[in-house]
Amino acid sequence: MIRAMPGLLLIGLTLTAALPACRPAAPPVNVREFPLTGQILAINPDRRGATVTHDDVKGFMDAMTMVFTIKEPKELDGLQPGDLISATLVITDDEGFLKGLRKTGTAPLPATPAGAAPAVPLLQPGELVPAIAFVGRDGKPRPLAAYRGRFVLMTFIYSRCPLPDYCPRMNAHFAALQKAIAARPALAGQVRLLSISFDPDFDTPAQLTKSAAAAGADPAVWEFVTAPRDVVDGFGARFGLSLTREGPNGQTITHNLRTPLIGRDGTLVTQYNGNDWSPDAVVRDLEGLVK
C-alpha cells in the first residue's frame, strides 16, 4: 500500500514578507494525534511504510493490523520485525502516518493464521475477468457481464475504513473521475465506475446508498456494490487484493488497494495499485483507449 503526500509551494516570498496583511490566511488543517502501541510485522523495502499489529487506538479505531506510512525512513532505524513499539498516529483530512516510533521490547512474530486462503493466480492483461454478480444499492443484482461494451474501472473499499488515505482517497479519486468523464463527450457513456465493498455484513444496500450519497456518486456513472464475503474475497484475490479479517465476525479488516480497468470485451486492460495513481493519468489512459 502506497501513500501520496501533499506538498506546499511558497510563491512570492519577498512580496508576502513586505505585505503580510494582504495575504489571506491559509485554511486550517484538521490534524489529530493518537498514541499507538503495537508490534512491527514487516518493513517496506523503501522504508516508507511498516505493517504493524496494534492495540486499540482510544477514540479512533479498534485493534487491527495495518500498513502505515512512515514519512521519515530514519524513524525505522534500529527497528525490525518482531519489535514492540510505541508511536504517534497522525490523522489529517487526507492521510494518516506514524511518527516518533520507539522500541519498547520484542516478541515472537505471530504465526500465520490456520485456514489462511491459498494463493490464487493473478489475472494478467488480456485475460478474461471472472464472472461475478454484485448487489447494488437498490438491492438488485448487478452482474459484471451487464457492463460489456463499456470500460469498467473498479476499486475495492469498505465504508468503515478508518484511514483517509485508503478507502476515502479512492472515493475522492472516483469523484474526480466521475466529473472528468462527464466533461468529456468521448468518455461520457463509455466508462462505468464500480466501488466494490468487501464488507457486505455492514455495507448493506441501505449503507451503500448512504456511502454513494456521501461520495456524490451519480448512478448513471458510478455505482456502489457488494457481494457475499467469500465471493468478493475470491474475486478480489485475482487482482492481488489482500484481506485480513480480525475481531468478532471479522469486522476489523486490513487490506491493500487495487483498482483494475476492464475493457469493453471483459478482459483486464491494466491495474492501478496502491493510492499513488492520479485521476488525470487514468483519464489519459481512457482517452487513448476510447476510439
C-alpha positions in Angstrom: 0.0 0.0 0.0 1.4 3.3 -1.1 0.7 6.8 0.1 0.8 10.1 -1.7 1.8 13.1 0.2 0.6 16.7 -0.4 3.1 19.4 -1.0 3.2 23.1 -0.2 4.5 25.7 -2.7 5.7 29.0 -1.4 5.4 31.8 -4.1 6.4 35.4 -3.9 8.3 35.3 -0.6 9.5 38.9 -0.9 6.1 40.3 -1.6 4.4 38.4 1.2 7.1 39.5 3.6 6.6 43.1 2.7 2.8 42.9 2.7 1.8 40.3 5.3 -1.7 41.8 5.8 -2.5 41.3 2.1 -2.2 37.6 2.0 -5.3 35.6 3.2 -4.7 33.2 6.0 -4.3 29.6 5.0 -7.2 27.4 5.8 -6.8 25.4 9.0 -5.6 21.8 8.6 -7.5 19.3 10.7 -4.8 17.3 12.4 -5.4 14.7 15.1 -2.8 12.7 17.0 -3.3 9.5 18.9 -0.8 7.4 20.9 -0.3 3.9 19.4 1.3 0.8 20.7 1.9 -2.5 18.8 4.3 -4.8 17.1 6.1 -4.4 13.8 5.4 -7.4 11.5 7.2 -6.1 8.3 9.0 -3.1 7.0 8.6 -2.0 3.4 11.7 -2.2 1.2 11.7 1.6 0.7 11.4 2.1 4.5 8.4 4.4 3.9 5.9 2.0 5.4 5.5 -0.7 8.0 3.0 -3.4 8.8 2.0 -3.0 12.4 -0.4 -5.1 14.5 -1.6 -2.6 17.1 -3.7 -2.3 20.2 -6.9 -0.2 20.4 -6.3 3.4 19.5 -8.5 5.1 22.0 -11.0 7.4 20.4 -10.2 6.4 16.8 -10.1 2.7 15.9 -10.1 -0.8 17.3 -7.0 -3.1 17.4 -6.1 -4.4 14.0 -3.2 -4.9 11.6 -2.4 -2.2 9.1 0.3 -0.9 6.8 1.2 2.6 8.0 3.0 5.3 6.1 6.4 6.3 7.6 7.3 9.7 6.3 10.8 9.7 7.6 12.7 6.4 6.9 15.1 7.2 9.7 12.2 6.7 12.1 12.8 2.9 11.4 16.5 3.0 12.2 17.3 0.2 14.6 13.8 -1.4 14.3 13.0 -4.8 12.8 10.0 -7.2 12.5 9.1 -8.5 16.0 9.9 -5.3 17.8 7.3 -3.9 20.1 6.8 -0.1 19.6 5.1 3.0 20.8 4.4 5.8 18.3 2.1 8.6 17.5 -0.6 8.1 14.8 -1.2 11.4 12.9 -4.5 11.8 11.0 -5.2 14.7 8.7 -8.0 15.3 6.3 -6.3 13.2 3.6 -3.7 11.0 5.1 -2.5 9.0 8.1 1.0 8.2 9.2 3.2 7.2 12.2 5.9 9.3 13.8 8.0 9.1 16.9 8.5 5.3 16.7 10.3 4.0 19.8 11.2 0.4 20.6 9.7 -0.9 23.8 10.6 -4.5 23.6 10.5 -7.6 21.4 8.3 -10.6 21.0 7.9 -13.6 18.7 6.1 -12.9 15.4 2.6 -14.3 15.3 2.1 -17.5 13.3 0.2 -17.4 10.0 -3.5 -18.0 10.9 -4.8 -21.5 10.3 -7.0 -21.8 7.3 -5.5 -18.8 5.6 -6.7 -18.5 2.0 -4.3 -20.2 -0.5 -2.7 -18.0 -3.2 -4.6 -17.8 -6.4 -3.2 -17.0 -9.9 -3.3 -13.2 -10.6 -5.1 -12.0 -13.7 -2.8 -10.7 -16.4 -3.7 -8.0 -19.0 -5.7 -9.6 -21.8 -7.2 -12.3 -19.7 -11.0 -12.5 -19.2 -12.2 -11.3 -15.8 -14.2 -13.9 -14.0 -18.0 -13.6 -13.9 -19.5 -12.2 -10.7 -22.9 -11.0 -9.6 -22.8 -7.9 -7.4 -25.7 -6.5 -5.4 -26.4 -2.7 -5.9 -27.5 -0.1 -3.5 -31.1 -0.8 -4.6 -30.7 -4.5 -3.5 -30.9 -5.7 -7.1 -28.3 -7.9 -8.9 -25.6 -6.2 -10.9 -23.8 -8.9 -13.0 -20.4 -7.7 -14.1 -21.3 -9.1 -17.6 -24.0 -6.4 -17.9 -21.3 -3.8 -18.4 -19.9 -5.4 -21.5 -19.4 -2.9 -24.3 -18.1 -0.3 -21.8 -14.9 0.3 -19.9 -15.2 -0.5 -16.2 -12.9 0.9 -13.5 -13.3 -1.0 -10.2 -11.9 -0.4 -6.8 -12.3 -2.3 -3.5 -13.4 -0.4 -0.4 -15.5 -0.6 2.7 -17.4 2.2 4.4 -15.9 1.7 7.9 -12.3 2.2 6.6 -10.7 4.4 9.2 -7.7 6.0 7.5 -8.2 8.8 5.0 -5.6 7.7 2.5 -7.2 4.3 2.0 -10.9 4.0 1.0 -11.7 7.7 1.4 -9.0 8.5 -1.0 -10.4 6.0 -3.5 -13.7 7.7 -3.2 -12.1 11.1 -3.8 -10.3 9.7 -6.9 -13.5 8.3 -8.3 -15.4 11.5 -7.6 -12.8 13.3 -9.7 -13.0 10.7 -12.4 -16.8 11.0 -12.5 -16.5 14.8 -13.0 -13.8 14.3 -15.7 -15.9 11.7 -17.6 -19.0 13.9 -17.6 -16.9 16.8 -19.1 -15.5 14.7 -22.0 -18.0 13.7 -24.7 -15.7 10.9 -25.9 -15.9 9.3 -22.5 -19.4 10.0 -21.4 -21.4 6.8 -21.6 -18.3 4.8 -22.4 -17.0 4.3 -18.8 -18.6 3.0 -15.6 -17.1 3.2 -12.1 -17.6 0.5 -9.5 -16.8 0.8 -5.9 -16.9 -2.8 -4.5 -17.3 -3.3 -0.8 -15.7 -6.4 0.7 -17.7 -5.8 4.0 -21.2 -7.0 3.0 -22.3 -7.6 6.6 -22.1 -3.9 7.3 -22.3 -2.5 3.8 -25.9 -3.5 3.1 -27.9 -1.8 0.3 -29.0 0.8 2.7 -25.5 1.6 3.8 -24.3 1.5 0.2 -26.9 4.1 -0.6 -25.6 6.3 2.3 -22.0 5.9 1.1 -22.9 6.7 -2.5 -24.8 9.8 -1.5 -21.9 11.0 0.7 -19.4 10.5 -2.2 -21.7 12.2 -4.7 -22.0 9.2 -6.9 -24.2 9.5 -9.9 -25.7 6.1 -10.5 -25.5 6.6 -14.3 -21.7 6.6 -14.0 -20.6 5.4 -10.5 -22.2 2.5 -8.6 -21.5 1.2 -5.1 -21.9 -2.6 -5.0 -21.0 -5.6 -2.9 -21.3 -9.4 -2.9 -21.2 -12.3 -0.3 -18.0 -12.2 1.6 -16.4 -15.4 0.1 -17.4 -14.3 -3.4 -16.0 -10.8 -3.2 -12.9 -12.1 -1.4 -12.2 -14.7 -4.1 -12.9 -12.2 -6.9 -10.6 -9.5 -5.4 -7.8 -12.0 -4.9 -7.5 -12.5 -8.7 -6.3 -8.8 -8.8 -4.0 -9.1 -5.8 -6.4 -7.8 -3.2 -5.2 -8.9 0.2 -7.6 -9.0 3.1 -7.2 -10.0 6.7 -10.2 -10.0 9.0 -9.9 -9.8 12.7 -12.2 -9.4 15.7 -15.8 -10.7 16.2 -17.3 -11.7 12.9 -14.2 -10.3 11.1 -15.4 -6.7 11.2 -11.8 -5.3 11.5 -10.3 -5.5 8.1 -6.7 -5.0 6.9 -6.4 -4.5 3.2 -4.3 -3.2 0.3 -5.6 -1.2 -2.6 -6.3 -2.5 -6.1 -8.1 -0.6 -9.0 -8.4 -2.7 -12.2 -9.5 -1.4 -15.5 -11.6 -3.8 -17.6 -12.0 -3.4 -21.3 -15.2 -3.4 -23.4 -14.7 -7.1 -24.1 -14.5 -8.1 -20.4 -10.7 -8.6 -20.3 -8.2 -6.9 -17.9 -6.6 -3.9 -19.5 -4.4 -2.7 -16.7 -4.4 -2.1 -13.0 -3.6 0.8 -10.7 -2.1 -0.3 -7.4 -2.0 1.5 -4.1 -3.1 5.1 -3.9 -0.4 6.8 -5.8 -2.2 6.8 -9.1 -3.9 10.0 -10.2 -7.4 10.5 -11.8 -5.7 12.6 -14.6 -3.5 9.6 -15.5 -6.5 7.3 -15.7 -8.4 9.8 -17.9 -5.4 9.9 -20.3 -5.4 6.1 -20.4 -9.1 6.0 -21.1 -8.9 8.7 -23.8 -6.2 6.6 -25.5 -8.5 3.5 -25.4 -11.8 5.0 -26.5 -12.0 5.2 -30.2 
